[in-house]
Amino acid sequence: MNTPQPPSWATRLFRSYCNDHLSDAVLGDLTELYERRVSLLGKTRADLLFVWNVLQFVQPFALRKKKSSPQNHYAMFRNYFKIAFRSMSRQKMYTGIKIGGFAIGLATCMIIALYIRHELSYDKYYANGSRTYRLYNHYEGPDGGKWTSFPAPLIGILRNEFPEIEKAGRLIPYKWFNAGSNLMRPEDQTENTYEEGFAYADPEILDILEIPMLYGNRGHALDKPNTIVFSRKMAEKYFPGQDPVGKTIVFNDDTKRPYMIGGVMENFPPTSHLQYEFLITLTGEEFWKDEQGSWCCWNYNPYLRLRADADPVAFEQKLQSIIKNHYGPFLKEGGSASLEDVLKHHKIRTQAIGDIYLDSDGIGDIIPHGDKQYILLFGGIAGFILLLACVNFINLSTAKSANRAKEVGLRKVVGSVRGNLVRQFLTESVLYSLISFFLAVVLVWVALPFFSVFAGKTLTMPWTAWWMFPILIAAALGIGVLAGLYPSFYLSAFKPIDVLKGAVARGSKNSTLRSAMVVFQFTTSIVLIIGTFVIYRQMNFILHTKIGFDKDQVIMIQGANTLGDHREAFKEELLRQSAIASVTSSNYLPVSETNRDQNGFFKEGRSKQDRSIGAQRWNVETDYIKTLGMKIVEGRDFIPRLASDSSSIIVNQAMVKAMGLKPPVVGQRIENWRVYTIIGVVEDFHFETMKEKISPLTMVVGNGGSIVAVKVKPGDMKQTIASIQSTWNKIMPNQPFRYTFMDESYARMYQDVERTGNLFAGFSMLAILVACLGLFALSSFMAEQRKKEVSIRLVLGATVGNIFRLLTRSFVVMVLVSFAIASPLGWYMMTRWLEGYSYKTEITWDVFLIAGSAAVVIALLTVSYQAVKVALGNPATNLRSE
C-alpha cells in the first residue's frame, strides 16, 4: 500500500524559503504529522492542514539568509553590463534593428499617448469643474432628440426658483445677428477686418467659465448694454501694448450702434470646448419685440454652477418642474395638441462641463467634439505597435539563441546558476530598453510639430511636468523586463549537454513561437492597412457621391451683409460678366459654418390636433435653387418679383415624408406662425454631414444674407476672381474682399474623417516598418543558418530561383496565414466604424485583396535581399567557412 504524500508544490514552496539547517528536520516533523492526520481526518483535510502549516512557518527566523553584499551586487551588475555591451558590439546589425525597432515603436506609442492625453484633458482645468454644468433637452422616444438651446426666460427661472444654483448664464453661439463672424474696426478707423469667434454671453458666463481677465473687472465687464470683451490675442492685434477698456468698435459699418470694450480676457485654453475671441453682452439685449419673455424661440445655451452643498441628481430631477410649470402652460395657452406628450417625454438634463467634449454623442450643438471611439482605437493601435516592438525583441533574442548557447553552457559548467543567467539577460533587455527610450524621446521631440499639424491639434512635450521623467524611467524598466522575460528564461534553460550535442542550434532553426509572432505582427499590419483603405474609400464616397446640389465652381463671398443697399447693384454687376452663370445670397447654405433654423410645422389648421414636425426654415432668394443646381422634382421654383411667392414655400422630399403629405403635394398648405402654400418639392440634398440622415427642410423667400454665392462658368478661375474682386472694391472700397470655394467648405465638414485616415495611414506605415525590421533581421538569421544547405543545393545544380523560393516560402506562408486572420478582424472593425454614418461606402472584396497583396509584396521585398545574397554567394566559400 502506497504511503500518502503531502502536496508536492507545498513541499517545494517550503524548501524554497526555509533555511537549510531547519529544512530537513521541520519537513520530517510535518510529514509525520501529515501521516497521522490522514489516518484520523482523511487526505483532503490533511492536505489543507499541511499547506496551512507550511504558510505558518514563513517566519523571519526560518527564512534563508542571503550571503551577498553591496560590493558583490555592484561587481555583479558591472559584469552584466560589460557582457551586454560586448554582445551588442559583436552583433551590430541585430543590435541596431533591436534598438531601432524598439525606439520607433516606443516613439509612436508616446505620440499617441500625448494625443490621447490632449483629448482627455478638455475642460479639466476648472477649479469648480465638478460643480459646473450645461443644460440640454432630451425628448425621449423614437422621434426624440437632444439639443442644447432653451428659450430666453429660462435663465430667470433658474436664478429665482433654484437656490441650489450659485451662478447661471447664457451663451448664444449661433450665427445670427452679430454672433459668429463680423467685419469689425475700431471706431476711429475706416478699414474693416473680417473676424470670427463672436458669441453673445451673459455677464455671469465670465465667472462660471473662470476666465482670467487681463484688463477690466470680470464681474462687471459685460454688465452694461453694448459692451464687449476681447481675448488677449485680439486685444494685442487691435490695441497692441494698450489697455483698450473704454474704447469703442463698430461692427459691419453700423456706426449707429458702437460697442464699448468692457474688458480683455485671457485666451481660451486649446483644451476648452469653447473657443471665442469676442464675448458680446446680452445685458439689455432684445433681438425682437418681447423676445426675452417668450417661450417661442430656443436660442440660448445655459451654463451654471451649483452650490457646493447641492445634490446634482436631485437638482436634475427638480428641473423637470420647468416643463410642467412654465413650458406646459405656454403650450396650453397656444392650444397645442402635443401638451401631454411633451410633459411625458420632454426632460431637462445636466451635463458636467468636463464631459461636453467627449460625451456629447447625439446632443445637437455646434461645438467641435472629440470622439471616444478614436481614443479607444488609437489606444489600441499604440498597444499593438508596442507589442510589435516587443515581439521583435523577443523574436530576435530567441532566434539568436544558438549564438548564446555556448556561452550559457560554459557558464553553467563553471558553476553559474540559472538565477544569475536570468538576471544577466534581463539586464541586457533593460539596457536595450533604456537606450531605445532615449532615442524614442528624441524622435518624439523632432516629430511632434509635424504630427500636430497632421492631427490638427496643439501637442507639446510636457518637459516640465513632474511625472514625465519618472514615468519614462519606470516604463523603460518595466517594458525592458517584460520584453526580456521570455528570452531570459528561454536562454537560461539551455542544458550544457544539449549545447555540446548541437541540439540547441538545430532547434533554433524552426521555432513555432517565432512563426506565431511573425503572424501576429503581420496580422496587425494587415488590419491597419484594411482600416486605411476603408477610411479613404469612405472619404472618397463622401466627396464624390451625388449630394443633391452642385458644389463645384461656386465662390462664396463672405461679409455681404455690409453691402446694404448696394446688394442688388453688386449682383447685377456680377451678372453682366460673361464668366458668371448665376448669383444669389443667403445666410443658409448646405455647408458648415452657415446658419441653421429649426422650426415646428403643422398642416394648415392642425396645430391644435397634431404634434409639430421639426424642420429647417431657410430664407433664400429666388435664384438660390438655380445657383446651387438643386433639382425640383414637383412643382416650380420661386419666380422673381411674383408677389404671391412671399407666402409660398418649397419643401424637400424628407419634409413631404415627415408630414405625410399625399400627392399632389403642390398646392397643399402648411403653417409655421403663418400659413404657406407649397409650390414645389426639391430633391433631398445633404446639408449636414453624412453621419446624419437628410432631415426635413423648407425654403421661403427672403432678402439678403451675409454670403453671396456666385456660380462660375468653366474657364479661367483666376481671372474671374480678379474680376469679382474688382467689382467688390468698386462698390465697397473700405471692405476687405474675402471668399472661399464651396467645394472646399464642403470638404472641411469632413476634416475629422480625413485626419483619421491620415493618422491611420501613418500608424499603419510605422507598424509595417517595425514588423519589417523584425522580418529583415529574422530572414537574415534564417539565411545564415541555412547557408550550408543552400551551398550544397547550388553545387548540385539548384538555380537562384530555386534558392529564392526555398528561403522565402515560409515567410509568404506566414503572411498568408496573417491575411486569413486579419481579414475578418478588419471587416468587423471597419463595419462597426461605418455604422456611424447614415450614408456610407461598402466594404468590398478588393479591399482585402489589395491589403493582402500589399503585405505579401512588402514581406517579399523585406526578405529578398538576404535570399538573393545567399543564393548568389560562392558555395565553396560558404562550405569552407562551415
DOKOL-542918 format. One record per residue (C-alpha): residue in one letter; x, y, z. Coordinates in steps of 0.001 Angstrom, whole numbers, plus 500000, padded with zeros to 6 digits. Layout:
BEGIN
- a,X,Y,Z
...
//
This chain:
BEGIN
- m,500000,500000,500000
- n,501354,503413,498997
- t,502119,505881,501776
- p,500109,509113,501318
- q,502271,512098,500367
- p,501606,515770,501109
- p,501134,518152,498109
- s,504443,518302,496252
- w,504079,522008,495387
- a,503718,522825,499102
- t,506852,520838,499865
- r,508788,522742,497142
- l,507467,526013,498497
- f,508708,525097,501975
- r,512195,524205,500712
- s,512373,527418,498635
- y,512211,529713,501646
- c,513278,527658,504656
- n,516805,527890,505969
- d,518833,524782,505119
- h,519696,523871,508708
- l,515958,523719,509615
- s,514540,522411,506425
- d,515001,518621,506775
- a,514075,518419,510455
- v,510941,520532,510202
- l,509801,518884,506994
- g,510237,515478,508621
- d,508057,516504,511568
- l,505412,517929,509262
- t,505374,514736,507205
- e,504888,512560,510312
- l,502103,514832,511452
- y,500586,514670,507980
- e,500522,510829,508023
- r,498717,510791,511381
- r,496168,513307,510130
- v,495492,511236,507024
- s,494551,508265,509201
- l,492398,510392,511505
- l,490912,513121,509251
- g,491268,511901,505708
- k,493622,513015,502930
- t,491819,516206,501874
- r,491788,517774,505325
- a,495349,516554,505950
- d,496482,518275,502697
- l,494846,521560,503726
- l,496379,521453,507190
- f,499815,520648,505713
- v,499585,523713,503435
- w,498472,525809,506388
- n,501493,524645,508422
- v,503849,525467,505519
- l,502449,529002,505304
- q,502559,529420,509099
- f,506274,528655,509092
- v,507087,531715,506976
- q,508803,533464,509870
- p,511926,535678,509893
- f,513951,533143,511891
- a,513171,530421,509352
- l,513970,532302,506160
- r,517034,531501,504114
- k,519736,534095,504666
- k,521338,535892,501766
- k,525079,535943,501774
- s,525631,538700,499291
- s,526984,542154,499979
- p,526573,545552,498253
- q,530082,545181,496885
- n,529148,541837,495334
- h,525988,543323,493783
- y,527983,546169,492288
- a,530565,543829,490798
- m,527854,541523,489533
- f,525921,544239,487726
- r,529112,545773,486372
- n,529879,542376,484895
- y,526356,542094,483460
- f,526655,545458,481737
- k,530111,544594,480399
- i,528793,541378,478857
- a,525762,543213,477463
- f,527895,545860,475738
- r,530195,543189,474310
- s,527200,541306,472959
- m,525842,544472,471372
- s,529127,545381,469721
- r,529568,541858,468284
- q,526177,541932,466529
- k,525846,545474,465282
- m,523098,544850,462736
- y,520873,542957,465160
- t,521587,545478,467864
- g,520649,548319,465516
- i,517415,546598,464492
- k,516517,545739,468058
- i,517080,549269,469305
- g,515752,550973,466156
- g,512569,548906,466066
- f,512030,549372,469764
- a,512647,553132,469533
- i,510269,553615,466592
- g,507561,551598,468324
- l,508032,553480,471586
- a,508059,556864,469841
- t,504793,556027,468103
- c,503234,554972,471398
- m,504431,558179,473076
- i,502937,560369,470334
- i,499633,558511,470528
- a,499727,558793,474325
- l,500239,562571,474048
- y,497342,562763,471570
- i,495038,560784,473881
- r,496134,562828,476892
- h,495289,566002,474982
- e,491816,564692,474088
- l,491116,563596,477660
- s,492257,566928,479114
- y,489433,569008,477612
- d,487742,571206,480227
- k,489553,569529,483094
- y,491268,572724,484266
- y,488309,574370,486059
- a,488711,574849,489799
- n,484956,574295,490168
- g,484604,571873,487289
- s,482772,569289,489395
- r,480011,571858,490046
- t,479807,573390,486568
- y,477208,572127,484109
- r,475418,572960,480922
- l,471769,572073,480338
- y,470318,570203,477408
- n,466908,568964,476360
- h,466146,565302,475921
- y,462948,564430,474116
- e,462620,560718,474744
- g,461191,558240,472271
- p,461837,557096,468702
- d,461140,560564,467264
- g,463030,562330,470024
- g,466366,564047,470174
- k,468770,566067,472282
- w,469622,569734,471893
- t,471193,572460,473991
- s,469155,575577,473182
- f,466486,576988,475503
- p,464134,579990,475443
- a,465263,583332,476868
- p,463064,583277,480047
- l,464690,580085,481358
- i,467597,581965,482917
- g,465294,583995,485181
- i,463551,580831,486348
- l,466855,579148,487131
- r,468049,582112,489168
- n,464772,582654,491030
- e,463427,579166,491657
- f,466540,577062,492206
- p,468515,578022,495314
- e,470954,575191,494503
- i,472404,577380,491729
- e,475326,579616,492628
- k,475570,581270,489209
- a,473785,580860,485880
- g,474336,582458,482496
- r,473596,582007,478797
- l,475621,581826,475612
- i,474420,582346,472036
- p,476947,580686,469734
- y,474709,580569,466646
- k,475447,582665,463598
- w,472791,585286,463743
- f,472742,588997,464481
- n,476356,589722,465436
- a,477324,586257,466681
- g,479628,584102,464580
- s,481640,586408,462322
- n,481719,590141,461643
- l,483527,592863,459817
- m,484983,594936,462609
- r,487066,598056,463156
- p,487924,600457,465971
- e,485547,603389,465727
- d,488317,605859,464858
- q,489449,603799,461838
- t,487883,603243,458410
- e,489243,599874,457289
- n,487188,596852,458374
- t,488698,593473,459182
- y,486899,590158,458977
- e,486934,588329,462309
- e,485423,585094,463591
- g,484739,583847,467108
- f,481887,586100,468307
- a,479304,584884,470820
- y,476711,586577,472970
- a,477094,585973,476700
- d,475527,586940,479986
- p,477937,588715,482387
- e,477884,585657,484679
- i,479466,583486,481972
- l,482896,585004,482687
- d,482656,583823,486293
- i,481132,580432,485516
- l,483870,579658,482982
- e,486505,581071,485366
- i,488033,583209,482615
- p,491046,585240,483876
- m,490913,588941,482974
- l,493908,590959,481818
- y,492037,594280,481872
- g,488691,595154,483356
- n,486690,593566,486154
- r,485299,590098,485495
- g,482145,590813,487458
- h,481332,593999,485539
- a,482959,593622,482127
- l,479651,592710,480451
- d,477073,594179,482798
- k,476290,597234,480655
- p,474433,597206,477332
- n,476548,597285,474159
- t,479749,596113,475790
- i,482173,593521,474524
- v,485123,591590,475914
- f,488181,590917,473734
- s,490539,587968,474021
- r,494217,588703,474726
- k,495028,587725,471141
- m,492559,590185,469624
- a,493449,592971,472065
- e,497103,592672,471051
- k,496073,592715,467411
- y,493938,595858,467542
- f,495399,597702,470545
- p,498992,596479,470934
- g,500524,597380,474275
- q,497428,599294,475423
- d,494603,598884,477897
- p,491639,599026,475488
- v,488902,599140,478150
- g,486562,602022,477328
- k,487452,602168,473632
- t,484702,601580,471071
- i,484434,599408,467994
- v,481992,599140,465087
- f,480501,596012,463571
- n,479730,595801,459882
- d,479899,599575,459396
- d,476936,600061,461731
- t,478111,603314,463296
- k,474711,603886,464888
- r,475422,601171,467424
- p,479069,601085,468532
- y,480233,598652,471226
- m,482438,599613,474152
- i,485220,597290,475286
- g,484464,596238,478867
- g,487491,594030,479432
- v,490203,591821,477985
- m,490079,588128,478867
- e,492803,585525,478679
- n,492636,583360,475539
- f,490560,580215,475934
- p,492916,577275,476520
- p,493305,574976,473492
- t,491678,572244,475580
- s,488438,574184,476064
- h,485305,573131,474175
- l,484599,576862,473766
- q,486881,578914,471547
- y,485756,582547,471308
- e,487704,585719,470643
- f,484876,588119,471492
- l,482023,587919,474000
- i,479196,590406,473369
- t,476953,591205,476291
- l,473373,590000,476489
- t,472637,592728,479033
- g,469727,594816,477754
- e,469644,592839,474515
- e,466273,592019,472970
- f,466613,590731,469441
- w,462974,591352,468583
- k,459908,592637,470418
- d,459056,590605,473552
- e,461779,588073,472680
- q,463160,587969,476216
- g,459797,586974,477688
- s,458670,584444,475108
- w,458987,580644,475070
- c,458585,580583,471327
- c,462216,580620,470260
- w,465004,578417,471610
- n,468363,580111,471029
- y,470188,580247,474387
- n,472675,577734,475788
- p,472598,577883,479612
- y,475639,577157,481801
- l,475500,577099,485582
- r,477496,576413,488703
- l,475850,574608,491619
- r,476493,575467,495227
- a,478997,573206,496984
- d,476299,571527,499104
- a,473857,570929,496234
- d,472908,567415,495156
- p,473329,567244,491342
- v,470976,564252,490965
- a,468178,565845,492995
- f,468742,569112,491123
- e,468305,567431,487742
- q,465067,565808,488875
- k,463838,569158,490144
- l,464499,570739,486739
- q,461539,568828,485308
- s,459249,571273,487104
- i,460207,573871,484480
- i,458487,571860,481766
- k,455389,571397,483899
- n,455113,574885,485405
- h,456366,577128,482619
- y,456666,575475,479219
- g,453458,573450,479634
- p,451243,576497,480305
- f,452787,578218,477272
- l,451808,575254,475100
- k,448379,575097,476688
- e,447781,578758,476034
- g,448640,578193,472390
- g,446258,575252,472240
- s,448969,572752,471444
- a,447778,569199,470917
- s,451132,567811,471989
- l,450984,569147,475565
- e,450562,565764,477250
- d,453178,564243,475005
- v,455643,566996,475893
- l,455016,566728,479622
- k,455575,562998,479447
- h,458675,562849,477259
- h,460479,566193,477480
- k,463254,566177,480098
- i,465864,568780,481001
- r,469254,567199,481673
- t,472525,568397,483132
- q,475927,567639,481663
- a,479175,568227,483570
- i,481423,570638,481729
- g,484255,568110,481719
- d,482076,565653,479776
- i,480999,568000,476990
- y,483892,567408,474608
- l,483887,563616,474606
- d,480463,562568,475921
- s,478031,564552,473768
- d,477083,561811,471328
- g,473622,562577,469987
- i,473402,566037,471580
- g,472817,568653,468905
- d,475107,571638,469289
- i,477599,573446,467087
- i,480671,572798,469200
- p,483534,570683,467831
- h,483711,567389,469692
- g,486192,564615,470142
- d,485337,561001,469565
- k,485804,558374,472260
- q,485900,555684,469626
- y,489006,557233,468104
- i,490662,557408,471512
- l,489995,553725,472085
- l,491059,552947,468530
- f,494331,554865,468713
- g,494985,553496,472193
- g,494558,550005,470765
- i,496904,550819,467880
- a,499510,552127,470342
- g,499218,548920,472342
- f,499603,546790,469222
- i,502620,548747,467986
- l,504238,548377,471398
- l,503515,544659,471240
- l,505035,544535,467750
- a,508206,546143,469051
- c,508353,543725,471995
- v,507674,540786,469696
- n,510580,541900,467515
- f,512801,541950,470550
- i,511701,538513,471743
- n,511863,537056,468246
- l,515377,538277,467583
- s,516611,537259,471020
- t,515358,533699,470678
- a,516424,533488,467035
- k,519981,534290,468060
- s,519796,531695,470822
- a,522218,529369,469081
- n,524912,532027,469237
- r,524408,532406,473007
- a,524035,528668,473712
- k,527767,528028,474070
- e,528069,530978,476430
- v,525206,529682,478578
- g,526559,526125,478549
- l,530049,527235,479527
- r,528756,529428,482362
- k,526731,526550,483760
- v,529691,524195,483561
- v,531827,526586,485617
- g,529102,526935,488269
- s,526732,529691,487256
- v,523142,529083,488419
- r,520063,529811,486386
- g,519080,532811,488512
- n,522316,534589,487652
- l,521804,533937,483952
- v,518222,535242,484106
- r,519431,538431,485798
- q,522154,538850,483200
- f,519755,538540,480242
- l,517211,540803,481944
- t,519943,543403,482439
- e,520677,543265,478714
- s,516982,543649,477939
- v,516633,546652,480247
- l,519746,548190,478725
- y,518237,547851,475251
- s,515018,549375,476567
- l,516748,552373,478188
- i,518702,553188,475017
- s,515532,552763,472945
- f,513556,555055,475265
- f,516219,557737,474982
- l,516117,557547,471171
- a,512305,557462,471231
- v,512126,560691,473249
- v,514429,562374,470720
- l,512259,561083,467851
- v,509080,562378,469522
- w,510656,565763,470153
- v,511563,566047,466450
- a,508323,564616,465053
- l,505760,566226,467365
- p,505428,569572,465493
- f,504758,567722,462246
- f,502297,565370,463911
- s,500444,568326,465468
- v,499822,569774,462009
- f,498888,566315,460753
- a,496346,565773,463544
- g,495088,569359,463728
- k,496000,569597,467429
- t,498438,571596,469523
- l,500573,568912,471147
- t,503690,569671,473175
- m,506196,567646,475165
- p,505432,568034,478889
- w,509094,568590,479766
- t,508282,570474,482963
- a,505654,568038,484247
- w,506866,566383,487447
- w,505704,562978,486316
- m,507364,562905,482912
- f,510816,561522,483649
- p,509758,559178,486498
- i,507141,557665,484192
- l,509599,557334,481310
- i,512185,555620,483514
- a,509609,553332,485097
- a,508184,552471,481670
- a,511665,551778,480279
- l,512467,549435,483169
- g,509049,547771,483095
- i,508965,547219,479336
- g,512588,546096,479357
- v,511786,543450,481963
- l,508573,542354,480220
- a,510234,542101,476814
- g,513200,540274,478298
- l,511381,537765,480488
- y,510758,535093,477890
- p,514215,535285,476227
- s,515853,535271,479665
- f,514132,532124,480853
- y,514427,530537,477408
- l,518163,531167,477095
- s,518974,530328,480699
- a,517234,526952,480389
- f,519816,525516,477953
- k,521471,522372,479248
- p,525230,522042,478725
- i,524828,518522,477314
- d,522352,519753,474668
- v,524702,522546,473723
- l,527563,520097,473186
- k,525319,517871,471052
- g,524199,520858,468939
- a,520560,520257,469763
- v,520033,523891,470603
- a,521313,525080,467249
- r,519109,522645,465383
- g,516068,523596,467373
- s,516578,527247,466767
- k,516141,526864,463048
- n,512455,526262,463234
- s,510542,527821,466035
- t,506754,527666,466131
- l,506730,530530,468582
- r,508738,532767,466268
- s,506385,531949,463409
- a,503413,532787,465597
- m,504962,536121,466460
- v,505582,536961,462797
- v,501958,536046,462083
- f,500852,538352,464900
- q,502929,541224,463529
- f,501566,540914,460015
- t,498014,540335,461193
- t,498171,543692,462972
- s,499724,545366,459939
- i,497117,543974,457523
- v,494239,545071,459801
- l,495679,548598,459789
- i,496049,548532,456002
- i,492407,547435,455650
- g,491344,550248,458003
- t,493290,552822,455996
- f,491724,551698,452709
- v,488175,551741,454103
- i,488573,555213,455633
- y,489930,556650,452409
- r,487184,554936,450437
- q,484557,556469,452744
- m,486169,559877,452286
- n,486087,559390,448524
- f,482429,558342,448755
- i,481585,561489,450719
- l,483339,563843,448339
- h,482144,562301,445094
- t,478710,560849,445712
- k,475619,562668,444465
- i,474687,565116,447205
- g,471698,566881,445656
- f,473381,570180,444778
- d,476314,571336,442681
- k,479130,572491,444940
- d,481703,572864,442170
- q,482519,576216,440551
- v,480715,578085,443356
- i,482518,581010,445019
- m,481208,582103,448431
- i,481867,585798,449117
- q,481786,586493,452864
- g,480695,589695,454594
- a,477964,590565,452119
- n,475798,591930,454935
- t,477839,595133,454694
- l,476641,595694,451126
- g,473401,597162,452470
- d,471536,598963,449713
- h,474284,598070,447230
- r,473473,594368,447263
- e,471344,594338,444098
- a,473812,596617,442299
- f,476642,594234,443179
- k,474692,591232,441908
- e,473754,592990,438673
- e,477369,593990,438089
- l,478448,590381,438530
- l,475762,589015,436234
- r,476995,591285,433457
- q,480287,589378,433457
- s,480360,586585,430887
- a,482164,584138,433217
- i,479367,584186,435803
- a,476329,581966,435412
- s,474234,582894,438429
- v,474357,584806,441732
- t,472387,584503,444956
- s,472833,585451,448586
- s,471735,583859,451839
- n,472825,583029,455363
- y,471775,579424,454786
- l,473992,577180,452648
- p,474432,573388,452574
- v,477926,573576,454076
- s,479174,574004,457627
- e,479595,577358,459364
- t,476398,578818,457897
- n,473063,579398,459597
- r,470502,576796,460605
- d,466960,577496,461803
- q,464895,574664,463286
- n,461121,575289,463408
- g,457909,573410,464135
- f,455453,572944,461219
- f,451808,571779,461053
- k,449399,571064,458278
- e,447125,574057,457925
- g,444601,574178,460752
- r,446082,571152,462561
- s,448238,572944,465151
- k,445786,572099,467928
- q,445402,568472,466879
- d,448812,567275,465678
- r,452298,567236,467035
- s,454618,569666,465215
- i,457102,568419,462644
- g,460595,569825,463174
- a,462178,571207,460012
- q,464755,573705,458872
- r,463337,577002,457642
- w,465748,578778,455304
- n,465329,582276,453927
- v,466617,582272,450365
- e,466494,584494,447332
- t,464552,583478,444244
- d,467715,582476,442372
- y,469000,580217,445196
- i,467897,576824,443816
- k,469115,577702,440316
- t,472544,578868,441528
- l,473177,575754,443593
- g,471919,573394,440892
- m,469210,571772,443007
- k,466528,569686,441292
- i,462814,570460,441511
- v,461002,567118,441385
- e,457486,568541,441621
- g,456014,571996,441046
- r,458173,575016,440325
- d,460934,577305,441608
- f,460328,580781,443060
- i,459652,583456,440444
- p,461363,586838,440908
- r,459040,589719,441748
- l,455962,587458,441885
- a,454094,588905,444866
- s,452240,585693,445748
- d,455550,583867,446301
- s,456035,585812,449530
- s,453621,583287,451085
- s,454900,580313,449087
- i,457204,577597,450330
- i,459366,574912,448745
- v,459951,571731,450730
- n,462343,568833,450343
- q,461319,565191,449925
- a,462140,564419,453565
- m,459646,567099,454640
- v,456943,565566,452428
- k,457552,562199,454044
- a,457738,563543,457611
- m,454446,565434,457261
- g,452732,562563,455478
- l,451683,564758,452535
- k,449839,562845,449807
- p,450263,563642,446099
- p,449831,566111,444642
- v,451908,567951,447209
- v,451891,571239,445299
- g,449018,573396,446436
- q,448812,571987,449976
- r,449264,574422,452822
- i,451395,574178,455929
- e,451895,576634,458755
- n,454703,577902,460979
- w,453437,581072,462711
- r,451945,581890,459297
- v,450422,579795,456515
- y,452418,578905,453390
- t,451356,577283,450143
- i,453680,574607,448805
- i,454701,575476,445244
- g,457486,572955,444748
- v,459351,569941,446081
- v,463135,569916,445815
- e,465098,566702,445678
- d,466735,565821,449018
- f,470220,567279,449360
- h,472846,566850,452080
- f,473083,569988,454196
- e,474633,568208,457196
- t,477341,565550,457301
- m,476625,562077,456011
- k,476654,560787,459541
- e,473105,562103,459738
- k,470091,561302,457628
- i,468689,564099,455490
- s,466101,565840,457648
- p,463016,567903,456687
- l,463777,571323,455216
- t,461758,574220,453818
- m,462709,577329,451876
- v,460867,580648,451839
- v,461681,583851,450006
- g,463818,586256,451994
- n,466136,589093,451167
- g,469848,589223,451622
- g,472304,587346,453719
- s,475930,587536,454739
- i,477159,585242,451953
- v,476923,585842,448200
- a,477193,582580,446257
- v,478472,583003,442702
- k,478154,580168,440177
- v,481044,580489,437768
- k,481262,579035,434248
- p,484265,576783,433491
- g,487247,578846,432370
- d,489996,580998,433818
- m,489107,580952,437535
- k,491948,583271,438496
- q,490776,585946,436062
- t,487161,585513,437183
- i,488054,586002,440847
- a,490097,589107,439988
- s,487105,590491,438105
- i,484745,589788,441041
- q,487184,591441,443440
- s,487414,594477,441202
- t,483628,594799,441248
- w,483573,594412,445041
- n,486276,597041,445564
- k,484415,599450,443318
- i,481218,599184,445370
- m,482755,598624,448840
- p,486189,600268,448781
- n,486713,600082,452556
- q,485616,596470,452987
- p,488012,593525,452584
- f,487209,591056,449825
- r,487079,587588,451304
- y,485959,584425,449570
- t,486031,580639,449795
- f,485113,577857,447421
- m,482006,575872,448275
- d,483616,572518,447461
- e,486417,573303,449922
- s,483904,574310,452599
- y,482064,571052,451954
- a,485307,569080,452337
- r,486011,570868,455648
- m,482859,569269,457059
- y,484775,566002,456925
- q,488158,567127,458184
- d,487905,564736,461093
- v,487482,561798,458701
- e,490395,562970,456578
- r,492616,563391,459636
- t,491624,559972,460915
- g,492539,558488,457548
- n,495894,560257,457601
- l,496599,559095,461140
- f,495593,555545,460253
- a,497886,555603,457219
- g,500770,556989,459285
- f,500351,554459,462066
- s,499986,551650,459511
- m,503279,552590,457891
- l,505021,552689,461270
- a,503568,549324,462251
- i,504667,547834,458940
- l,508110,549376,459338
- v,508522,547843,462797
- a,507307,544469,461520
- c,509609,544638,458503
- l,512635,545448,460649
- g,511988,542286,462606
- l,511333,540296,459463
- f,514546,541552,457858
- a,516641,540528,460833
- l,514861,537199,461097
- s,515302,536430,457392
- s,518952,537374,457691
- f,519373,534947,460565
- m,517459,532183,458770
- a,519574,532671,455650
- e,522718,532463,457728
- q,521509,529247,459390
- r,520746,527629,456040
- k,523899,528763,454272
- k,525395,525262,454280
- e,522206,523686,452917
- v,521927,526363,450221
- s,525541,525873,449192
- i,525059,522128,448771
- r,521911,522697,446722
- l,523782,525180,444498
- v,526609,522681,443974
- l,524013,520055,442990
- g,522521,522363,440378
- a,519819,524412,442067
- t,519084,527737,440347
- v,518916,531142,442013
- g,515130,530972,441592
- n,515007,527641,443433
- i,517026,529062,446320
- f,514915,532235,446415
- r,511701,530203,446675
- l,513283,527957,449321
- l,514212,530878,451564
- t,511065,532990,451094
- r,508366,530299,451022
- s,507957,530093,454792
- f,507576,533869,455116
- v,504955,534016,452369
- v,503026,531239,454109
- m,503147,533173,457385
- v,501852,536346,455675
- l,499030,534368,454034
- v,498049,532943,457426
- s,498130,536504,458782
- f,495873,537613,455934
- a,493369,534851,456731
- i,493214,536002,460375
- a,493267,539748,459646
- s,490507,539815,457016
- p,487539,539013,459304
- l,489008,541194,462056
- g,489424,544134,459686
- w,485965,543627,458225
- y,484352,543596,461684
- m,486210,546674,462939
- m,485523,548802,459879
- t,481897,547671,459660
- r,481455,548965,463204
- w,483167,552235,462250
- l,480941,552725,459211
- e,477842,552244,461376
- g,478414,555849,462481
- y,477398,557037,459002
- s,473898,557049,457584
- y,475408,557190,454095
- k,478466,555032,453577
- t,480568,553066,451167
- e,480591,549266,451001
- i,483483,547096,452121
- t,484145,545045,449011
- w,486474,542098,448406
- d,489055,544170,446542
- v,489950,545986,449800
- f,491123,542689,451286
- l,492843,541650,448059
- i,494831,544891,447935
- a,495723,544706,451650
- g,496817,541063,451409
- s,498801,541657,448216
- a,500500,544676,449737
- a,501506,542636,452785
- v,502944,539819,450619
- v,504874,542276,448432
- i,506234,544113,451496
- a,507290,540845,453117
- l,508972,539619,449900
- l,510804,542893,449430
- t,511985,542686,453042
- v,513364,539155,452861
- s,514503,539249,449207
- y,517806,540956,449908
- q,519000,538223,452222
- a,517632,535431,449994
- v,519297,536768,446856
- k,522510,537485,448734
- v,522785,533862,449880
- a,521667,532490,446510
- l,524358,534484,444672
- g,527085,533637,447225
- n,530051,531396,446432
- p,529161,527836,447621
- a,532832,526878,448049
- t,533479,529832,450333
- n,530361,529103,452348
- l,531165,525417,452775
- r,534774,526178,453705
- s,533617,528535,456440
- e,531162,525901,457704
//
